[in-house]
Amino acid sequence: MNTILIFFLLFLNLILFYFLNKKKIKNFFYKSQIQLVELDQVDEIFLNNKIDHNLYGPKKEVIVKNFCIQGNNNIVGMTSDYEAWIISSLSKISNNIFEFGTCSGKTTYLMALNSPDKGKITTLTLSPKDLKGIKKNKFDNKVSYRNLINESIYDKFLFSKTKYESKIEVIFQNSLNLNEKLFLKKFDLIFIDGGHTYSIVKNDSEKSFKMLKSNGIILWHDFVPGKESAKNVVRYINTISKEKKIFHINNTSLCYYRKR
């Protein structure tokens, strides 16, 4: 009897350990199909300047305007400070930028702060008044669907009523209905961080490939194997990487594609 009880308790502990460490366990066994690269392979602006034999410093192209959001602002799904710096740096060399998924407008604001004076940012988001018409597909991940709703509650943004708002055009529309033919080969930089259901990630990505200029860059946010809300992002990027050369930037959840 004691032996059975010990095995039963051991079994319960194993189950508990698995659920508490599920993400770490999945990551341990996960083998990504996407090549991991260092940041300086993304663009030459990230190559450091040699100052001395033992000291290297950043180029002027990656000295950016930045800000941080306090935790009590309750904004979900934001980029890390490191990721925000990467996006800001690439914005400095981008005249036309498109963003799928405005949310609070943090990344949009950073793009406007750092892009050239005559730069233009077009950002797409759902209008809060249209949320009632958004229905969950039976194949949609529950967490991704919940996040899609929570990130689409804004009709005013962090950049609203600032001098940089004039550089930004907000399109209140479901990205599934976006006519990409109006934007063919127009953008230097496209940031995909909208809905994380598979159908939306696929839609936003396929349209982005058509909207991207030669030598332009697409960035995807939330490539995090093992994260429930990101599993469709990971699944799609792994699938499309069989046709497109897509890379994962080390120490980030960003993947990128450059149109050669």
Secondary structure, 3 states (H helix, E strand, C coil): CHHHHHHHHHHHHHHHHHHHCHHHHHHHHCCCCCEEECHHHCCHHHCCEEEECCEEECCHHHCCCCCCCCHHHCCCCCCCHHHHHHHHHHHCCCCEEEEECCCCCHHHHHHHHHCCCCCEEEEEECCHHHHHHCCCCCCCCHHHHHHHHHCCCCCCCCCCCCHHHHHEEEEECCHHHCCHHHHCCCEEEEEECCCCCHHHHHHHHHHHHHHEEEEEEEEECCCCCCCHHHHHHHHHHHHHCCCCCCEEECCCCCEEEECC
